[in-house]
Amino acid sequence: MIRFPWPKPALILALCGALPAAAQVADLRSTTQFRVCADPANAPMSMKDGSGFENRLAEKFGEWLGKPVSYTWFPSGIGFITKTLRAGTCDVVMGYAQGDELVQNTNHYYTSVFGIVTRKDSDLASVDRLTDPALKDRPLGVVAGSPPATIMARAGLAKNMHGADLFVDRRVKDPVGDLLQGVRDGTYDAAVLWGPLAGPRVKDDPDLQFTPLLKETTGPKMAYRITMGVRQGEQEWKRELNSLIRRRQDEINQVLHEAGVPLVDDYGKELLP
């Protein structure tokens, strides 16, 4: 579950409504379970069968808290927070970009980056920035409204950009998978995607590779800090999670590295396994 503080629609959820007052939410957190709000079909992050890397992280946090993990499943999109976190049926949203005002953010537990997916045998395999002239006049896949789409348009690539919409029910549609398949079969020469969405999918792919975009010199930024979202006013809960993040960072990184999530430090330098 990731929401970015972009001026355009976010990757995963969009919703509206006033935030509840702190007094209304102070007693909603479960004391017996680690209750997670999640999308049941947000591969490779969260999956109802437990195969997502955020599922594995949730199990770790449940273990550290000494509580069993339970889920409230709801598709990403309008109403997600209203129907889950604000309704009090769960207590934490994994994978929330820092700076979003719809939830209260914990400290970030990883930072990741957008990147470019190409075939390993492509003449674009060495491209590591969106202003590379080699991308001119090449069919390129990108998520509509995402930060790299802005840079690509400024670089004169707009006429060859093919946008994918993530505001779909991913129980029946797979826009990221479609973009990756397009690169695989030659429909696109490259696709520009958020690292946690693409990295795990190409980690063991014999044909595709993911190259982080660490050399862009103009905005929007390519790297984002990822937190957990909790209800406004639940300061004690946020501090408890922050303490776990601080003490268990190496173990968190290990789960993410094993999943194939590209990680960078707070200065934008790639963190290798």
C-alpha positions in Angstrom: 0.0 0.0 0.0 1.8 3.2 -1.1 0.5 6.7 -1.5 2.8 9.4 -2.8 2.4 13.1 -2.0 2.2 14.0 -5.7 0.0 16.7 -7.1 -1.5 14.1 -9.4 -3.4 11.0 -8.4 -1.4 8.7 -6.2 -0.3 5.2 -7.1 -2.5 3.3 -4.8 -5.2 5.1 -2.9 -7.3 8.3 -3.2 -9.9 9.2 -0.7 -11.6 12.1 0.9 -13.2 13.1 4.2 -12.2 14.8 7.4 -9.8 13.2 9.8 -11.4 12.1 13.1 -10.3 13.9 16.2 -7.7 12.2 18.4 -10.1 11.5 21.2 -12.3 9.5 18.8 -9.5 7.1 17.9 -7.4 6.8 21.0 -8.9 3.5 22.1 -9.3 1.8 18.7 -6.0 -0.1 18.6 -6.1 -3.8 19.3 -4.1 -5.1 22.3 -4.2 -8.7 21.2 -3.5 -8.6 17.4 -1.3 -6.8 14.9 -4.1 -5.7 12.7 -3.1 -4.7 9.2 -5.1 -2.9 6.5 -4.1 -4.2 3.1 -5.1 -4.7 -0.5 -5.7 -8.4 -1.3 -4.2 -8.2 -4.8 -1.4 -5.6 -4.7 1.5 -7.8 -5.9 4.3 -7.9 -5.1 3.6 -5.9 -2.0 0.5 -7.4 -0.3 -1.4 -10.5 -1.3 -4.2 -12.3 0.4 -2.2 -15.6 0.1 0.5 -13.9 2.2 3.1 -13.9 -0.6 3.8 -10.2 -0.7 6.9 -8.7 0.9 4.7 -6.4 3.0 3.0 -9.6 4.3 6.4 -10.9 5.3 7.3 -7.7 7.0 3.9 -7.7 8.8 4.7 -11.2 10.1 8.0 -9.9 11.4 6.4 -6.9 13.2 3.8 -9.3 14.7 6.5 -11.5 15.9 8.4 -8.6 17.5 5.2 -7.3 19.1 4.3 -10.8 20.3 0.9 -10.6 18.5 -0.7 -12.7 15.7 -1.2 -10.8 12.5 -4.7 -10.3 11.2 -5.9 -8.4 8.1 -8.7 -6.2 6.9 -8.7 -6.7 3.1 -10.0 -3.9 0.9 -9.0 -2.9 -2.7 -6.8 0.1 -3.0 -8.6 3.2 -4.2 -11.3 5.6 -3.1 -12.5 4.7 0.4 -9.6 2.5 1.4 -8.7 4.4 4.6 -12.3 5.2 5.4 -13.3 1.6 5.2 -10.3 0.2 7.1 -8.1 2.4 9.3 -10.6 5.0 10.1 -13.3 2.4 10.7 -11.2 0.9 13.4 -11.1 -2.6 11.9 -7.3 -2.5 11.6 -4.5 -0.4 13.0 -1.7 0.0 10.5 -1.2 0.5 6.8 2.1 -0.9 5.6 4.0 1.0 2.8 2.8 4.6 3.1 4.9 7.4 1.6 6.2 9.9 4.0 4.4 13.3 3.9 0.9 12.2 3.1 -1.7 13.9 5.4 -4.4 11.2 5.2 -2.7 9.2 8.0 -0.1 9.8 10.7 3.3 8.5 9.4 5.7 6.5 11.4 9.4 7.0 10.8 10.4 5.6 7.4 11.5 1.9 7.4 12.9 2.0 3.9 13.6 4.4 1.0 13.2 3.2 -2.6 13.5 4.7 -6.0 11.9 4.7 -9.5 13.9 2.9 -12.2 13.9 1.8 -15.8 13.1 -1.7 -16.9 14.7 -3.0 -20.1 15.6 -6.3 -21.7 19.1 -7.4 -20.6 20.0 -7.8 -24.3 18.6 -4.3 -25.3 20.7 -1.5 -26.6 19.0 0.5 -23.8 20.3 -1.8 -21.0 23.0 0.8 -20.0 20.5 3.7 -19.8 20.4 5.1 -16.2 18.8 8.5 -16.7 15.6 9.7 -18.4 17.4 12.5 -20.3 19.5 10.0 -22.2 19.2 10.7 -25.9 19.0 6.9 -26.5 15.4 7.1 -25.3 14.3 9.4 -28.1 11.6 8.0 -30.4 11.4 4.7 -28.5 8.1 3.3 -27.2 8.2 3.7 -23.5 5.8 2.5 -20.8 5.2 4.6 -17.7 2.6 5.0 -14.9 0.4 7.9 -15.8 0.9 10.9 -13.5 4.0 9.5 -11.8 7.1 11.7 -11.1 9.2 10.2 -13.9 6.4 10.9 -16.4 7.0 14.6 -15.7 10.7 14.3 -16.4 10.1 12.2 -19.5 7.7 14.8 -20.9 10.2 17.6 -20.3 12.8 15.5 -22.1 10.6 15.4 -25.2 9.5 11.8 -24.8 5.8 12.5 -24.4 4.8 11.4 -27.9 6.2 7.9 -27.4 5.0 7.4 -23.8 2.3 4.8 -23.2 0.7 5.4 -19.8 -0.7 2.8 -17.5 -3.4 3.5 -14.9 -2.9 2.0 -11.4 -6.4 3.0 -10.3 -7.9 -0.3 -11.3 -9.1 -3.3 -9.3 -6.0 -5.4 -9.4 -7.9 -8.5 -8.5 -8.9 -8.5 -12.2 -6.2 -6.3 -13.9 -2.4 -6.1 -13.6 -1.2 -2.9 -15.2 2.4 -3.3 -13.9 2.5 -6.9 -15.2 1.2 -5.6 -18.5 4.0 -3.1 -18.8 6.6 -5.6 -18.0 5.2 -8.1 -20.5 5.3 -5.3 -23.0 9.0 -4.8 -22.5 9.5 -8.6 -22.6 7.7 -9.0 -25.9 9.0 -5.8 -27.6 5.9 -3.7 -27.4 7.9 -1.3 -25.3 11.6 -0.7 -25.4 11.6 0.2 -21.7 9.2 0.9 -18.9 9.7 3.3 -16.0 8.3 2.0 -12.7 8.4 2.4 -9.0 11.1 0.1 -7.6 9.0 -1.9 -5.1 6.5 -2.7 -7.8 9.0 -3.7 -10.5 12.1 -4.9 -8.6 10.7 -8.0 -7.1 9.1 -9.0 -10.4 12.3 -8.8 -12.4 14.7 -10.0 -9.7 14.9 -13.6 -11.1 13.6 -12.8 -14.6 16.0 -14.2 -17.3 15.1 -11.4 -19.8 14.5 -8.2 -17.8 16.6 -5.9 -15.6 15.8 -3.0 -13.3 18.1 0.0 -13.2 17.5 2.6 -10.5 17.2 6.2 -11.6 19.8 7.7 -9.2 21.3 10.3 -11.5 18.4 12.6 -12.3 19.3 16.2 -11.6 15.9 17.9 -11.9 12.7 17.4 -10.1 10.4 15.6 -9.3 12.6 13.5 -7.1 12.9 9.8 -7.8 13.4 8.4 -4.3 10.7 8.3 -1.6 10.7 7.4 2.1 8.2 4.7 3.0 6.5 4.6 6.4 3.6 2.9 8.1 0.3 4.8 8.4 -1.6 4.9 11.7 -4.5 7.0 12.9 -4.1 10.6 13.8 -3.7 11.0 17.6 -2.3 7.5 18.3 1.1 8.8 19.4 1.9 5.9 21.7 1.3 3.4 18.9 3.4 5.4 16.5 6.3 5.5 19.1 6.1 1.8 19.6 6.4 1.1 15.9 9.2 3.7 15.5 11.1 1.9 18.3 10.8 -1.4 16.4 11.9 0.2 13.1 15.0 1.7 14.8 16.0 -1.5 16.5 15.1 -3.9 13.7 16.3 -2.0 10.6 18.8 -4.6 9.6 16.2 -7.3 9.6 13.8 -5.1 7.7 16.4 -4.5 5.1 17.1 -8.2 4.8 13.5 -9.0 4.0 13.4 -6.2 1.4 16.7 -7.2 -0.2 15.5 -10.8 -0.4 12.3 -9.7 -2.1 14.2 -7.7 -4.7 13.1 -4.2 -3.5 15.7 -1.6 -4.6 16.9 0.4 -1.5 18.7 3.7 -1.2 19.9 5.6 1.8 18.7 9.0 2.8 21.2 10.6 0.5 20.1 8.6 -2.6 23.0 6.1 -2.6 22.0 2.6 -3.5 22.1 0.1 -0.6 23.3 -3.3 -1.9 22.5 -6.6 -0.1 
